[in-house]
Amino acid sequence: MIYTITFNPSLDYVMFVPQLHVGGVSRAVRESIFPGGKGINVAVVLERLGLPCTALGFCAGYTGKAMLGMLDGEISRLDFISLPEGQSRINVKIKSEQESDVNGRGPAVSSAYFSELLNKLSALGKDDVLVLAGAVCAGLSSDAYAMILRSLKERGVLCVVDATGDLLKNALSLRPFLIKPNAEELADLFGADIQTQEEIEKYAREAQKLGARNVLVSMGAQGALLLTEEGRILRGDPARLTGPVVNSVGAGDSMVAGFLAGWLKTRDPRKALDLALACGGACVMQEWLPTRADVRALLSAPEEFSL
């Protein structure tokens, strides 16, 4: 089974505003509401690619219940811990001349509830996969992901980490199977100024030296770079889009899902990279997340993945 954890999920309120007047009144021409959070996004895309998931995390209040209601039917199993205080956050995504996000803070999580999450993970074993994605809630430290990986270290669970800053840095020594920074996040991890693909390769290797087994770096219009566990560098061009760019939210999460699905289906890093790029490209043409048909349309040989 594949498990994902979303510590601080949300309702994403997406507003399409032709002209944004900062300090004044702006009128939306259309709006949508979707369940949000990186781990949730990964789980939804994996499900749409035919891989069932259990989604774990924390939720609170009316917004938490609404979020879980919207996910009913999208994810095979929802196993969120309900917090007694606060509200799951609402993130406002403004689509105008430029994309602007206002993200809520969300509820705090005490050590007791974090221990409850660790207890849920105690059932995982060598045939399971765990995806840790996004930031943690207030009340938890930047060691939270490292603590989870340490608790699973002797069980052979395949772990994926998609995080930034100290949350990612502290997890690297536990040898996650995959990390997926973008170029800016990779630069931030090392306090470096990265301008070229050669520099991206250099710092991907530095991340591998710190413990990451496979490093997938998303590079927007330049595609992606994959450093495999064996030290090979694979490069992939972005998918050729069949429609306009609508929304970039969730594209990185879709790439994580695509790579993981590709790897689990083929055990071929090249094919996994190709599926990751197709999922990322399919996502940017959607208001929310891509369907299996959206991804198939960008693959030259979808039968390789049983899609």
Contacts in CASP RR format, 6 or more apart in sequence:
PFRMAT RR
TARGET T0000
AUTHOR 0000-0000-0000
METHOD contacts of the structure
MODEL  1
MIYTITFNPSLDYVMFVPQLHVGGVSRAVRESIFPGGKGINVAVVLERLG
LPCTALGFCAGYTGKAMLGMLDGEISRLDFISLPEGQSRINVKIKSEQES
DVNGRGPAVSSAYFSELLNKLSALGKDDVLVLAGAVCAGLSSDAYAMILR
SLKERGVLCVVDATGDLLKNALSLRPFLIKPNAEELADLFGADIQTQEEI
EKYAREAQKLGARNVLVSMGAQGALLLTEEGRILRGDPARLTGPVVNSVG
AGDSMVAGFLAGWLKTRDPRKALDLALACGGACVMQEWLPTRADVRALLS
APEEFSL
1 52 0 8 1.000
1 53 0 8 1.000
1 54 0 8 1.000
1 127 0 8 1.000
1 128 0 8 1.000
1 129 0 8 1.000
2 43 0 8 1.000
2 46 0 8 1.000
2 51 0 8 1.000
2 52 0 8 1.000
2 53 0 8 1.000
2 54 0 8 1.000
2 128 0 8 1.000
2 129 0 8 1.000
2 130 0 8 1.000
2 131 0 8 1.000
2 260 0 8 1.000
3 53 0 8 1.000
3 54 0 8 1.000
3 55 0 8 1.000
3 56 0 8 1.000
3 121 0 8 1.000
3 124 0 8 1.000
3 128 0 8 1.000
3 129 0 8 1.000
3 130 0 8 1.000
3 131 0 8 1.000
4 39 0 8 1.000
4 40 0 8 1.000
4 42 0 8 1.000
4 43 0 8 1.000
4 46 0 8 1.000
4 53 0 8 1.000
4 54 0 8 1.000
4 55 0 8 1.000
4 56 0 8 1.000
4 130 0 8 1.000
4 131 0 8 1.000
4 133 0 8 1.000
5 39 0 8 1.000
5 56 0 8 1.000
5 57 0 8 1.000
5 117 0 8 1.000
5 130 0 8 1.000
5 131 0 8 1.000
5 132 0 8 1.000
5 133 0 8 1.000
5 148 0 8 1.000
6 36 0 8 1.000
6 37 0 8 1.000
6 38 0 8 1.000
6 39 0 8 1.000
6 40 0 8 1.000
6 55 0 8 1.000
6 56 0 8 1.000
6 57 0 8 1.000
6 133 0 8 1.000
6 134 0 8 1.000
7 57 0 8 1.000
7 58 0 8 1.000
7 109 0 8 1.000
7 134 0 8 1.000
7 135 0 8 1.000
7 136 0 8 1.000
7 137 0 8 1.000
7 140 0 8 1.000
7 144 0 8 1.000
8 37 0 8 1.000
8 58 0 8 1.000
8 88 0 8 1.000
8 89 0 8 1.000
8 106 0 8 1.000
8 134 0 8 1.000
8 135 0 8 1.000
8 136 0 8 1.000
8 137 0 8 1.000
9 35 0 8 1.000
9 36 0 8 1.000
9 37 0 8 1.000
9 39 0 8 1.000
9 40 0 8 1.000
9 57 0 8 1.000
9 58 0 8 1.000
9 59 0 8 1.000
9 64 0 8 1.000
9 67 0 8 1.000
9 80 0 8 1.000
9 88 0 8 1.000
9 89 0 8 1.000
10 35 0 8 1.000
10 36 0 8 1.000
10 37 0 8 1.000
10 63 0 8 1.000
10 67 0 8 1.000
10 88 0 8 1.000
10 89 0 8 1.000
10 90 0 8 1.000
10 91 0 8 1.000
10 103 0 8 1.000
10 104 0 8 1.000
10 106 0 8 1.000
11 33 0 8 1.000
11 34 0 8 1.000
11 35 0 8 1.000
11 36 0 8 1.000
11 63 0 8 1.000
11 64 0 8 1.000
11 66 0 8 1.000
11 67 0 8 1.000
11 70 0 8 1.000
11 88 0 8 1.000
11 89 0 8 1.000
11 90 0 8 1.000
11 91 0 8 1.000
12 33 0 8 1.000
12 34 0 8 1.000
12 35 0 8 1.000
12 36 0 8 1.000
12 37 0 8 1.000
12 90 0 8 1.000
12 91 0 8 1.000
12 93 0 8 1.000
12 249 0 8 1.000
13 31 0 8 1.000
13 32 0 8 1.000
13 33 0 8 1.000
13 90 0 8 1.000
13 91 0 8 1.000
13 92 0 8 1.000
13 93 0 8 1.000
14 31 0 8 1.000
14 32 0 8 1.000
14 33 0 8 1.000
14 34 0 8 1.000
14 93 0 8 1.000
14 95 0 8 1.000
14 247 0 8 1.000
14 249 0 8 1.000
14 287 0 8 1.000
15 28 0 8 1.000
15 30 0 8 1.000
15 31 0 8 1.000
15 92 0 8 1.000
15 93 0 8 1.000
15 94 0 8 1.000
15 95 0 8 1.000
16 28 0 8 1.000
16 29 0 8 1.000
16 30 0 8 1.000
16 31 0 8 1.000
16 95 0 8 1.000
16 96 0 8 1.000
17 26 0 8 1.000
17 27 0 8 1.000
17 28 0 8 1.000
17 29 0 8 1.000
17 94 0 8 1.000
17 95 0 8 1.000
17 96 0 8 1.000
18 27 0 8 1.000
18 29 0 8 1.000
18 96 0 8 1.000
19 26 0 8 1.000
19 96 0 8 1.000
19 97 0 8 1.000
20 26 0 8 1.000
20 94 0 8 1.000
20 96 0 8 1.000
20 97 0 8 1.000
20 100 0 8 1.000
26 96 0 8 1.000
32 287 0 8 1.000
32 288 0 8 1.000
33 70 0 8 1.000
34 70 0 8 1.000
34 287 0 8 1.000
34 288 0 8 1.000
35 67 0 8 1.000
35 68 0 8 1.000
35 70 0 8 1.000
35 71 0 8 1.000
35 74 0 8 1.000
36 67 0 8 1.000
36 91 0 8 1.000
37 133 0 8 1.000
37 134 0 8 1.000
37 253 0 8 1.000
38 133 0 8 1.000
38 134 0 8 1.000
38 162 0 8 1.000
38 250 0 8 1.000
38 253 0 8 1.000
39 55 0 8 1.000
39 131 0 8 1.000
39 133 0 8 1.000
39 134 0 8 1.000
39 253 0 8 1.000
40 55 0 8 1.000
40 71 0 8 1.000
40 75 0 8 1.000
41 133 0 8 1.000
41 250 0 8 1.000
41 253 0 8 1.000
41 254 0 8 1.000
41 257 0 8 1.000
41 289 0 8 1.000
42 53 0 8 1.000
42 131 0 8 1.000
42 133 0 8 1.000
42 162 0 8 1.000
42 253 0 8 1.000
42 254 0 8 1.000
42 256 0 8 1.000
42 257 0 8 1.000
42 260 0 8 1.000
43 53 0 8 1.000
43 55 0 8 1.000
43 74 0 8 1.000
43 75 0 8 1.000
43 131 0 8 1.000
43 257 0 8 1.000
44 71 0 8 1.000
44 74 0 8 1.000
44 75 0 8 1.000
44 289 0 8 1.000
45 253 0 8 1.000
45 254 0 8 1.000
45 257 0 8 1.000
45 258 0 8 1.000
45 261 0 8 1.000
45 279 0 8 1.000
45 283 0 8 1.000
45 289 0 8 1.000
45 290 0 8 1.000
46 52 0 8 1.000
46 53 0 8 1.000
46 257 0 8 1.000
46 258 0 8 1.000
46 260 0 8 1.000
46 261 0 8 1.000
47 53 0 8 1.000
47 74 0 8 1.000
47 75 0 8 1.000
47 76 0 8 1.000
48 289 0 8 1.000
48 290 0 8 1.000
48 291 0 8 1.000
48 292 0 8 1.000
48 295 0 8 1.000
49 257 0 8 1.000
49 258 0 8 1.000
49 261 0 8 1.000
49 279 0 8 1.000
49 292 0 8 1.000
49 295 0 8 1.000
49 305 0 8 1.000
49 307 0 8 1.000
50 261 0 8 1.000
50 292 0 8 1.000
51 260 0 8 1.000
51 261 0 8 1.000
51 264 0 8 1.000
52 76 0 8 1.000
52 77 0 8 1.000
53 75 0 8 1.000
53 76 0 8 1.000
53 77 0 8 1.000
54 75 0 8 1.000
54 76 0 8 1.000
54 77 0 8 1.000
54 78 0 8 1.000
54 79 0 8 1.000
55 71 0 8 1.000
55 75 0 8 1.000
55 77 0 8 1.000
55 78 0 8 1.000
55 79 0 8 1.000
55 80 0 8 1.000
56 79 0 8 1.000
56 80 0 8 1.000
56 81 0 8 1.000
56 117 0 8 1.000
56 120 0 8 1.000
56 121 0 8 1.000
57 79 0 8 1.000
57 80 0 8 1.000
57 81 0 8 1.000
57 117 0 8 1.000
58 80 0 8 1.000
58 81 0 8 1.000
58 82 0 8 1.000
58 83 0 8 1.000
58 107 0 8 1.000
58 109 0 8 1.000
58 113 0 8 1.000
58 117 0 8 1.000
58 137 0 8 1.000
59 65 0 8 1.000
59 67 0 8 1.000
59 68 0 8 1.000
59 80 0 8 1.000
59 81 0 8 1.000
59 82 0 8 1.000
59 83 0 8 1.000
59 88 0 8 1.000
60 82 0 8 1.000
60 83 0 8 1.000
60 84 0 8 1.000
60 85 0 8 1.000
60 86 0 8 1.000
60 87 0 8 1.000
60 88 0 8 1.000
60 106 0 8 1.000
60 107 0 8 1.000
61 82 0 8 1.000
61 83 0 8 1.000
61 86 0 8 1.000
61 87 0 8 1.000
61 88 0 8 1.000
62 87 0 8 1.000
63 87 0 8 1.000
63 88 0 8 1.000
63 89 0 8 1.000
63 90 0 8 1.000
64 87 0 8 1.000
64 88 0 8 1.000
67 88 0 8 1.000
68 78 0 8 1.000
68 80 0 8 1.000
71 78 0 8 1.000
72 78 0 8 1.000
79 120 0 8 1.000
81 113 0 8 1.000
81 116 0 8 1.000
81 117 0 8 1.000
81 120 0 8 1.000
83 107 0 8 1.000
83 109 0 8 1.000
83 113 0 8 1.000
85 107 0 8 1.000
85 108 0 8 1.000
86 106 0 8 1.000
86 107 0 8 1.000
87 106 0 8 1.000
87 107 0 8 1.000
88 106 0 8 1.000
88 107 0 8 1.000
89 103 0 8 1.000
89 104 0 8 1.000
89 105 0 8 1.000
89 106 0 8 1.000
89 107 0 8 1.000
90 104 0 8 1.000
91 101 0 8 1.000
91 102 0 8 1.000
91 103 0 8 1.000
91 104 0 8 1.000
92 101 0 8 1.000
92 102 0 8 1.000
92 103 0 8 1.000
93 99 0 8 1.000
93 100 0 8 1.000
93 101 0 8 1.000
93 247 0 8 1.000
93 249 0 8 1.000
94 100 0 8 1.000
94 101 0 8 1.000
94 102 0 8 1.000
95 247 0 8 1.000
99 247 0 8 1.000
99 248 0 8 1.000
99 249 0 8 1.000
101 249 0 8 1.000
105 138 0 8 1.000
106 137 0 8 1.000
106 138 0 8 1.000
107 137 0 8 1.000
107 138 0 8 1.000
108 137 0 8 1.000
108 138 0 8 1.000
108 139 0 8 1.000
109 136 0 8 1.000
109 137 0 8 1.000
109 138 0 8 1.000
109 139 0 8 1.000
109 140 0 8 1.000
110 139 0 8 1.000
114 140 0 8 1.000
114 144 0 8 1.000
117 148 0 8 1.000
118 147 0 8 1.000
118 148 0 8 1.000
118 151 0 8 1.000
121 130 0 8 1.000
121 148 0 8 1.000
121 151 0 8 1.000
121 152 0 8 1.000
122 151 0 8 1.000
124 130 0 8 1.000
124 152 0 8 1.000
124 155 0 8 1.000
124 157 0 8 1.000
125 152 0 8 1.000
125 155 0 8 1.000
125 156 0 8 1.000
125 157 0 8 1.000
126 155 0 8 1.000
126 156 0 8 1.000
126 157 0 8 1.000
128 157 0 8 1.000
128 158 0 8 1.000
129 157 0 8 1.000
129 158 0 8 1.000
129 159 0 8 1.000
129 160 0 8 1.000
129 260 0 8 1.000
129 264 0 8 1.000
130 148 0 8 1.000
130 152 0 8 1.000
130 157 0 8 1.000
130 158 0 8 1.000
130 159 0 8 1.000
130 160 0 8 1.000
131 159 0 8 1.000
131 160 0 8 1.000
131 162 0 8 1.000
131 256 0 8 1.000
131 260 0 8 1.000
132 145 0 8 1.000
132 148 0 8 1.000
132 149 0 8 1.000
132 159 0 8 1.000
132 160 0 8 1.000
132 161 0 8 1.000
132 162 0 8 1.000
132 163 0 8 1.000
132 171 0 8 1.000
133 160 0 8 1.000
133 161 0 8 1.000
133 162 0 8 1.000
133 163 0 8 1.000
133 253 0 8 1.000
133 256 0 8 1.000
134 162 0 8 1.000
134 163 0 8 1.000
134 164 0 8 1.000
134 167 0 8 1.000
135 163 0 8 1.000
135 164 0 8 1.000
135 167 0 8 1.000
136 142 0 8 1.000
136 144 0 8 1.000
136 145 0 8 1.000
136 167 0 8 1.000
142 165 0 8 1.000
142 166 0 8 1.000
142 167 0 8 1.000
142 170 0 8 1.000
143 170 0 8 1.000
144 167 0 8 1.000
145 161 0 8 1.000
145 163 0 8 1.000
145 167 0 8 1.000
145 168 0 8 1.000
145 170 0 8 1.000
145 171 0 8 1.000
146 170 0 8 1.000
146 171 0 8 1.000
146 173 0 8 1.000
146 174 0 8 1.000
149 159 0 8 1.000
149 161 0 8 1.000
149 171 0 8 1.000
149 174 0 8 1.000
149 176 0 8 1.000
150 174 0 8 1.000
152 159 0 8 1.000
153 174 0 8 1.000
158 177 0 8 1.000
159 174 0 8 1.000
159 176 0 8 1.000
159 177 0 8 1.000
160 176 0 8 1.000
160 177 0 8 1.000
160 178 0 8 1.000
160 179 0 8 1.000
160 180 0 8 1.000
160 256 0 8 1.000
160 260 0 8 1.000
161 168 0 8 1.000
161 171 0 8 1.000
161 176 0 8 1.000
161 178 0 8 1.000
161 179 0 8 1.000
162 179 0 8 1.000
162 180 0 8 1.000
162 252 0 8 1.000
162 253 0 8 1.000
162 256 0 8 1.000
163 171 0 8 1.000
164 181 0 8 1.000
164 185 0 8 1.000
164 188 0 8 1.000
164 189 0 8 1.000
165 185 0 8 1.000
165 188 0 8 1.000
165 189 0 8 1.000
168 179 0 8 1.000
168 181 0 8 1.000
168 185 0 8 1.000
168 189 0 8 1.000
169 189 0 8 1.000
169 210 0 8 1.000
172 179 0 8 1.000
172 207 0 8 1.000
172 210 0 8 1.000
172 211 0 8 1.000
172 212 0 8 1.000
173 210 0 8 1.000
173 211 0 8 1.000
174 211 0 8 1.000
175 211 0 8 1.000
175 212 0 8 1.000
175 213 0 8 1.000
176 211 0 8 1.000
176 212 0 8 1.000
176 213 0 8 1.000
177 213 0 8 1.000
177 214 0 8 1.000
178 212 0 8 1.000
178 213 0 8 1.000
178 214 0 8 1.000
178 215 0 8 1.000
178 216 0 8 1.000
178 256 0 8 1.000
178 259 0 8 1.000
178 260 0 8 1.000
179 207 0 8 1.000
179 212 0 8 1.000
179 214 0 8 1.000
179 215 0 8 1.000
179 216 0 8 1.000
180 215 0 8 1.000
180 216 0 8 1.000
180 217 0 8 1.000
180 218 0 8 1.000
180 252 0 8 1.000
180 255 0 8 1.000
180 256 0 8 1.000
180 259 0 8 1.000
181 189 0 8 1.000
181 207 0 8 1.000
181 215 0 8 1.000
181 217 0 8 1.000
181 218 0 8 1.000
182 217 0 8 1.000
182 218 0 8 1.000
182 219 0 8 1.000
182 220 0 8 1.000
182 252 0 8 1.000
183 194 0 8 1.000
183 200 0 8 1.000
183 217 0 8 1.000
183 218 0 8 1.000
183 219 0 8 1.000
184 194 0 8 1.000
186 192 0 8 1.000
186 194 0 8 1.000
186 200 0 8 1.000
186 203 0 8 1.000
186 204 0 8 1.000
186 207 0 8 1.000
186 217 0 8 1.000
187 193 0 8 1.000
187 194 0 8 1.000
187 203 0 8 1.000
189 203 0 8 1.000
189 207 0 8 1.000
190 203 0 8 1.000
190 206 0 8 1.000
192 199 0 8 1.000
192 203 0 8 1.000
194 200 0 8 1.000
194 203 0 8 1.000
197 219 0 8 1.000
197 222 0 8 1.000
197 225 0 8 1.000
197 235 0 8 1.000
200 217 0 8 1.000
200 219 0 8 1.000
200 225 0 8 1.000
201 225 0 8 1.000
201 227 0 8 1.000
201 233 0 8 1.000
204 215 0 8 1.000
204 217 0 8 1.000
204 225 0 8 1.000
204 227 0 8 1.000
205 227 0 8 1.000
205 231 0 8 1.000
207 215 0 8 1.000
208 215 0 8 1.000
208 227 0 8 1.000
208 231 0 8 1.000
213 229 0 8 1.000
214 226 0 8 1.000
214 227 0 8 1.000
214 228 0 8 1.000
214 229 0 8 1.000
214 269 0 8 1.000
215 226 0 8 1.000
215 227 0 8 1.000
216 224 0 8 1.000
216 225 0 8 1.000
216 226 0 8 1.000
216 227 0 8 1.000
216 255 0 8 1.000
216 256 0 8 1.000
216 259 0 8 1.000
216 273 0 8 1.000
216 276 0 8 1.000
217 224 0 8 1.000
217 225 0 8 1.000
217 226 0 8 1.000
217 227 0 8 1.000
218 224 0 8 1.000
218 251 0 8 1.000
218 252 0 8 1.000
218 255 0 8 1.000
219 225 0 8 1.000
220 238 0 8 1.000
221 238 0 8 1.000
222 238 0 8 1.000
223 235 0 8 1.000
223 236 0 8 1.000
223 237 0 8 1.000
223 238 0 8 1.000
223 277 0 8 1.000
224 235 0 8 1.000
224 236 0 8 1.000
224 238 0 8 1.000
224 255 0 8 1.000
224 273 0 8 1.000
224 276 0 8 1.000
224 277 0 8 1.000
225 233 0 8 1.000
225 234 0 8 1.000
225 235 0 8 1.000
225 236 0 8 1.000
226 233 0 8 1.000
226 234 0 8 1.000
226 235 0 8 1.000
226 236 0 8 1.000
226 269 0 8 1.000
226 272 0 8 1.000
226 273 0 8 1.000
227 233 0 8 1.000
228 234 0 8 1.000
228 269 0 8 1.000
232 269 0 8 1.000
234 269 0 8 1.000
234 270 0 8 1.000
234 273 0 8 1.000
236 273 0 8 1.000
236 274 0 8 1.000
236 277 0 8 1.000
237 277 0 8 1.000
238 277 0 8 1.000
238 281 0 8 1.000
239 277 0 8 1.000
239 278 0 8 1.000
239 280 0 8 1.000
239 281 0 8 1.000
239 282 0 8 1.000
239 298 0 8 1.000
240 298 0 8 1.000
241 281 0 8 1.000
241 284 0 8 1.000
241 285 0 8 1.000
241 298 0 8 1.000
242 285 0 8 1.000
242 297 0 8 1.000
242 298 0 8 1.000
243 285 0 8 1.000
244 285 0 8 1.000
245 284 0 8 1.000
245 285 0 8 1.000
246 284 0 8 1.000
246 285 0 8 1.000
246 286 0 8 1.000
246 287 0 8 1.000
247 283 0 8 1.000
247 284 0 8 1.000
247 286 0 8 1.000
247 287 0 8 1.000
247 288 0 8 1.000
248 284 0 8 1.000
250 283 0 8 1.000
250 289 0 8 1.000
251 280 0 8 1.000
251 281 0 8 1.000
251 283 0 8 1.000
251 284 0 8 1.000
252 280 0 8 1.000
252 283 0 8 1.000
253 283 0 8 1.000
253 289 0 8 1.000
254 279 0 8 1.000
254 280 0 8 1.000
254 281 0 8 1.000
254 282 0 8 1.000
254 283 0 8 1.000
254 289 0 8 1.000
254 290 0 8 1.000
255 276 0 8 1.000
255 277 0 8 1.000
255 279 0 8 1.000
255 280 0 8 1.000
256 276 0 8 1.000
257 279 0 8 1.000
258 272 0 8 1.000
258 275 0 8 1.000
258 276 0 8 1.000
258 278 0 8 1.000
258 279 0 8 1.000
258 280 0 8 1.000
258 295 0 8 1.000
259 272 0 8 1.000
259 273 0 8 1.000
259 275 0 8 1.000
259 276 0 8 1.000
260 272 0 8 1.000
261 272 0 8 1.000
261 275 0 8 1.000
261 279 0 8 1.000
261 305 0 8 1.000
262 268 0 8 1.000
262 271 0 8 1.000
262 272 0 8 1.000
262 275 0 8 1.000
262 276 0 8 1.000
262 305 0 8 1.000
263 269 0 8 1.000
263 272 0 8 1.000
265 271 0 8 1.000
265 305 0 8 1.000
265 306 0 8 1.000
266 272 0 8 1.000
266 304 0 8 1.000
266 305 0 8 1.000
271 304 0 8 1.000
271 305 0 8 1.000
274 299 0 8 1.000
275 295 0 8 1.000
275 299 0 8 1.000
275 305 0 8 1.000
278 295 0 8 1.000
278 298 0 8 1.000
278 299 0 8 1.000
279 290 0 8 1.000
279 295 0 8 1.000
280 290 0 8 1.000
281 290 0 8 1.000
281 298 0 8 1.000
282 290 0 8 1.000
282 294 0 8 1.000
282 295 0 8 1.000
282 297 0 8 1.000
282 298 0 8 1.000
283 289 0 8 1.000
283 290 0 8 1.000
285 294 0 8 1.000
286 294 0 8 1.000
292 307 0 8 1.000
295 302 0 8 1.000
295 307 0 8 1.000
296 302 0 8 1.000
296 307 0 8 1.000
299 305 0 8 1.000
299 307 0 8 1.000
END
